[in-house]
Amino acid sequence: MFEDGSIFNQLLVERLNYFIYVVLLLIGLWAMIAKNNLIKKLIGMSIFQTAIILFYVSIGVKEGATIPIYLPEHDPHGSHAQLDSNHTELLSHGA
Amino acid sequence: MKKAAFILVLCIGLLLAWAAKDFPSWGDPQSPASSSPVASHFIANTGVDTEVPNMVTAVLADYRGFDTMFETVVVFIAGLAVFSILRGGPKNRTRDREFVVDFEPDLIVTNTVRLIVPVIQIFALYVLAHGHVSPGGGFQGGVAMGASFILIALSWDLKTALARFPIERCFTVAALGIVIYAGIGLLSLFLGGEFLDYAHLAKIFPVSPEMARYHAMLGVEIGVGFTVTAIMFALYASLSTDGRMRDGL
């Protein structure tokens, strides 16, 4: 059942994050459609949003990456850049 | 109804699970989101075009400034719609329920809130003003600021909060935020650039074009913060009183 290439292996082992995202999304969608209580609908919407965030993280995550904010020493013309001897080298790296 | 919803949800789930096999695997450096030319353009040019270290803010407030401006307008229209729908209907639409709840604001709760509201507001201003250097920005700071007013309304009553931030002033401040945003855009238009092309502001301010973008981004974030703060509180005040603006929760 879990041999290479089977649909279960693809969905539950290699792409478990996408499986969790689908399940969370369905729980949220179900709560928004089927529940009459407005607070429960809101909770469903919150679960739905969590699923979307997991999806965004899943397609964009990279090993060893960092947040998209320049460190001061990598900022091409940041005012806090340290003007040491290898500054020009860092500049060519950053830009 | 529930059965139809269940079948619908199940169909959508099968479609999504079927589509999942085309998505990149976890941590794939060649995934479309990482290798798209747009993403690499932003990463390479944010530090060249602007002085802003936070690329997310540069994309939000500069490269895609037009989008963010209308997001702010959407927030404003949402608040206005909730207010006018609840205020506008027939007068006897809701039974004028009399909550004769005779209560004093709790001593411990009000004193705690008295202590933490200034801290919340300082933090909101920090998140707003520091949004282009660290994570944050107008939307986040505005939400935190609006939450401080909601906290006042929850711990005392709505009247106390409305005395500090009347509902008319809410919509004035919200409109002012959009005027600030669009005004910065129009100013750069009149200075010879395109709408929201902040680099042209360097012609009237003694800064470099890159630094002009930095300061203009702060300006539009402040506009967004004004709108979000006011609309957060206006939404709470409208919804908690059925639009009657008295005797809230």
Interface residues (C-beta under 8 A of the other chain):
Chain A: Q10 L11 E14 R15 N17 Y18 F19 Y21 V22 V23 L25 L26 L29 W30 I33 A34 S58 I59 G60 V61 K62 E63 I67 P68 I69 Y70 P72 H74 D75 P76 H77 G78 S79 G94 A95
Chain B: M1 K2 A5 F6 L8 V9 L10 I12 G13 L16 A17 A20 K21 F23 P24 S25 W26 G27 P29 S31 P32 A33 S34 I43 A44 T46 G47 V48 E51 P53 N54 M55 V56 V133 S134 P135 E210
